[in-house]
Amino acid sequence: MPDLPARFAALIITFAPLFVQRSWLHARVLLIGALLAPGRRTVASVLRITGHARDRHFTNYHRVLSRAPWSARGGARILLGHLVRAFAPRGPVVVGLDDTIERRWGPKIAARGIYRDPVRSSHSHFVKTSGLRWISLMLLAPIPWAGRVWALPFLTSLVPSERYNAAKGRRHKTLLDYGRQIALQAHRWLPGRDLVLVADSSFSSLVFLQALRHHGLTVITRLRLDAALYDPAPPRAPGTMGRPRKAGRRLATLAKIAADPATTWQSIQVETWYGGGARDLLTASATAVWRHNGLPVVPIRWVLIRDPAKPDAPAQALLCTDLDRTPQQIVIWFVRRWCVETTFEEVRTHLGVETQRQWSDRAIARTTPCLLALFSIVTLLARRLPKRQRRSVTAAAWYPKARPTFSDALAAVRRAIWREQHFRTSPQQTDRRKVPFRMPQAWAYALCNAA
């Protein structure tokens, strides 16, 4: 099995307490193999790339995912600690929350459902797909050597379909239920830190916002332009009969405010606007109370955004549950959410998500979160490389690249691991005979076999 460089082993060994000794030896092989294997991330591919293709006890490696007792939640807590210390040691901890569909078919994939495919669908074209729904919590932090923000997954949970829960006799929990639980779990793991949660419009729910706001989390998400906004409830006069009021007078909708010529707009600059460069924007902001019959009342700060370069485009609206945040800070944090979609695409392209072939319910629930967490582990390993190695860029005449991406970080980590095996400096010897080169079996598999 390939050995890890000392700078990598010091990080990987922190996950050893999650396993018993024998399971850890097998789990370590799976981790190294998942880093090195090209194409599919099946257990068979991992064993081939690590030189265990002829191991008769190969089922022991499958059992790490399907039977071995270890806590994925405990691993997520350890990983979050590493990420925060490395990339967010001070200031607010900004995390992104989003869901994705892993396309899987077959009767043995019990937790799958039929969902809208967000990649293939558009506003005018609806595409359904069979698969597993995952919700992931990611640290949104700037990576110094990459010069941009990356979304680093650390806690991912399976959201089973309603049909699966009915068959198991379980109460069905919605996407918002899982989102609330994992967000509060991260909040408990980071006591004393200011946690800012950024999410899309799927999580713009009064129940969801109130639950997180009650525990001290700041939530930033999109807001409908026709949302019912009110003034805060006026002070209750002594001796007033009946239930106290929850809100004051009804305010104009954000759509009317955006179209009103009397609206005062302020200019702000955002350094990175959805993967591009700096952009000057116009914003209008105020505080209000968002209310709907039968639901909690949530005080918010709303922010309207206009792009001067696109005067005909409709305004966008954001909300923040912390009334003291500035509009510029709210917009900057919300734009970081775009990196979440990039991470989902990177793990499919480079880490083999949707290529695994487990059928066991427990193995299915563990494999995809581990592959998503591998994105963050690769980033942490790349941080331990010398500056020259982690800043190396794989470019070509037809593909110029100014900054390293995740594929470059993965290549640098792989290169460091392979260099540890076969590129060591030989001691000085008097015998000058040339030893014929013999390609290692793992190299032959990676280079010659079909992807």
Secondary structure, 3 states (H helix, E strand, C coil): CCCCCHHHHHHHHHHHHHCCHHHHHHHHHHHHHHHHCCCCCCHHHHHHHCCCCCCCCCHHHHHHHHCCCCCHHHHHHHHHHHHHHHHCCCCCEEEEEEEEEEECCCCCCCCCEEEECCCCCCCCCCCEEEEEEEEEEEEEEEECCCCEEEEEEEEEEEECCHHHHHHHCCCCCCHHHHHHHHHHHHHHHCCCCCEEEEECHHHCCHHHHHHHHHCCCEEEEECCCCCCEECCCCCCCCCCCCCCCCCCCECCCHHHHHHCCCCCCEEEEECCCCCCCCEEEEEEEEEEEECCCCCCCEEEEEEEEECCCCCCCCCEEEEECCCCCCHHHHHHHHHCCHHHHHHHHHHHHHCCCCCCCCCCHHHHHHHHHHHHHHHHHHHHHHHCCCHHHHCCCCCECCECCCCCCHHHHHHHHHHHHHHHHHCCCCCCCCCCCCCCCCCCHHHHHHHHCCC
